[in-house]
């Protein structure tokens, strides 16, 4: 039995609209249950040439004979549903994402060949794909911002599957930051890394690595964004993810 679709809030200017999740485009109850509530499918021919060529290099000649599925999580559901066993792995979020993909494909596409491109060893231009399928527009933080989930979403998997799926319709929306006059994220950044036209990445990194940094395990600018506050990650999730990136920066700078 198909579960009733969840309803989400889109913030535009000074009012809210409650709508069914426009990003659950594969209509999969199983993916929604996993917290993978952002879904899109497409073929190489649907992509801009540069993006298509990058993907084709990973899947080879067979890429044009199948479809790609892009999966993400909006809000906290994916994190909240992480099983205890995932935390025994070196990369719990990636490991659980792959497990969810396997269960989904086994249940809904049994016997069909597939390849998990992300998470994986090779780089994937996830933000380029997200822009094509209408998942985000630019923000001062240089994180893509979504009109339903704000800055509180993540790419979890990209799969090539050896069958032809209907191409999902890119979601059309007004860029949330264009309607945000105050842009409190900029003034909230203690490193002033967002004060220019372009985020000063090195300024951000330098500040995070100082002993006095208040952004070692969080991002104060991200938390001040007024878009989709109801989907903001829990402090536990924020601390985990930013602590992981902090340790990566330490290793990179050492």
N, C-alpha and C positions, 0 to 999 in steps of 0.2 A: 504494500500500500504506500503510495507516495505521501510523504510528510508535507504539511502545509509549508509554503515558503516563508522564510523569515522576512521581516520588514526592516528596512534600514532608513536612516535619516540622511538626506542630502542638505548641506548647508549652502545657501546662496545669499549673498548680501546679508540682509537682516531678518531672514525668515527661514524656516525649515520646511522640507517636504518629506513625508514618509512614503516610501515606495518599496516594492519587492526588490531584493538584491539584484541589481542589474548585471552583476559580474558572475553569477552562478549559471553560466551559459550552457553548461553541459547537462543541466537538469539531473544531476547525480545525487541522490540521497546519501550514498555512501561517502562521496567526497565531502559533502556538507557535514556529515557526522564526524569526519576526521578534522574538521576545521579548515579544510582546503576550499574555502567558499569563493575563491576567485579562479575562474576557469575560462580558457579560450582555446580554440582549435583553428589551425590554418595550414596552408600548404606553402611550399617554397615560392610558388608563383604569386602568392598574395603579398609577398614581402618586397620592400625596396631592394634594389640590386645588391648593394653592399651587405645588407643584413642577410639576404638569401645566400650570397656567396660564402659568408662566414659559416653559416649553418651547413651548407652543402659540403664544405671541406671536412666537417666532422662525421657526417653520415655517409659520405661517398655518393656514388651514382644512384643508389637506391632511394636517396632522399626525395627525389621528385616523384616517386611512386607511392608515397605514403603521406601521412599527415603528422603534424606536430601538435602536442597538447602542452599548454603552459598553465601551471598551477601556482596559486599563491594563497596566503592566508590574510584576511582582513580582520583586525581586532585580536581578541585574546583566545578565541576558541581552540586554535591549534595548540598553543602553549598549555592551555588548561587540560587538554586531552592527552598530553604526553604520558605514556606509560612509564612505570618505574624502571622497567628493563632498559628503556632508552638511555637513562642516566648512567648506565654501566658502560656505555660506549664512549669512545674518544670524541665523537662529534654527534651528540644526541639528536639535535634538530635535523641534521642531514640524514642520519641513520633512520630516524622515524619517518622522514619524508619518503625515502626510498621504500620503506616497508609499506607505507600507505599506497604508494603507486603500484606496487606488486599486488596488493590485495584488490585494489580497484580494477586493474587490468584482468586479473584472474576471474573476478566476479562478472565484469561487464564486457570483456573482450577475450574470452578464453581461447587459447590456441593461437592467438595472433602474435607474431613476432614484434618485438619492440626493443628500443635502446634508450636507456636513461642518459641524457646528455648533461643534465644538471640535477643534483649534485654530481660532480665528476672531476676528473683531473684537468680537463681542458677548459680554458676561459670561454664564457658564453656572454654575449651582449644582452643581458636580461633587460636593462633599461630601454635599449633600442626596441626590443620586442614589446615591452610594456607600452611604449609610446604608440606603436603600430596598432595594438589591440585596444587602445583607449583606456589604459589603466592609470595613467598619471600625466600631469603637466609639471613644469619646472617650479621649484621653490627656492627661496634664498639659501637654504641649507644644501642645495644641490642633491637633495633627496627628492624623488618623485613624490608628488602629493596627489592624493585621490579624493574626489569630491564626497565620497561616502565614508571612507576610512581615514581620511587625512594622511598623516605621516605614519599611521599605525598599520602598516601592511608589509608583507615581504614576499619575495619570490621563493618558492619552495621546490619546484621541479619543472624540468622541460624534458619531454619524452617524444621520441619519434616512434610512430606505430605504423606497421605495414598494412594499412587499410586506408581507404579514403573517407574522411569525415567531412561533414558540412562545415564550411568556414563560418565561424561565429562573427556576428556583426560588431565592429568596433564601437565601444561605448562613447557617445558624444556628450561633452559637458563643457561648461564654462570654467576656465582656470580659477581655482579658489583664491590664489594669491593676488590675482588681478583685482579682486573686489575687496581685498583686505587693506584698508587705508593705513592702519597703525603699524602693521607688521611687527608685533611685539617680539617675535623671535630674534630680530636684529639687535634690539636694545638689551635683550636678555643674555646675549652671548658675552661671557666675562672676558673673553680674549679679543673682542671686537673683530672677530674673523669674518663677520658678515657686513661690515660697515661700508665696503666698497661695492662696485657693480658686480664683482665676481668674488665668490667665497675664497678667502685666503687659506688654502688647505694647510700650508706649512705653519701658519700662525695658529691654527686650530691644534695641529699636532704638537707644536712646541709647548703650548699652554697645557695640554692634557698630560704631558710628560713631566711637568714641574711638580715639585713636592706640594706646592700650595694649591694645586688644581682642584677645583670643585667639579670637574667633569671627567674624572678618571673612570667612574662607573655609571655615568649618566650623561645626558646632554640637556643642559638647562634651556638652551634655545629651542630645541625640539619640543620640550615639555610646555613651553609658553605658546605654542601654536594654538589658536582658538578653533581650528577646524576639527570637527569630529572628536571632541574631547571624551565623549562617551566610549570611544574605542581605544583610548590610550592604554598602552601596555602597563601592566602592573609593575611596581617597583622591583619585584623579584626578577621579572623578565628583563627589564631595563638594565638592572645591575649585572645580570648574567651576560647579556649581549655586549654591553660596553666594556665590561671587564675582559671579555675575550678579545675585543678589538684593542684594548689597552695593552694587553700582554703581547699581541702581535706587533704593535708599534714599538714596544720595548725591544723585542727581538730584532726588528728591522733597523732600529737606530743603534743597536749595540755592535 
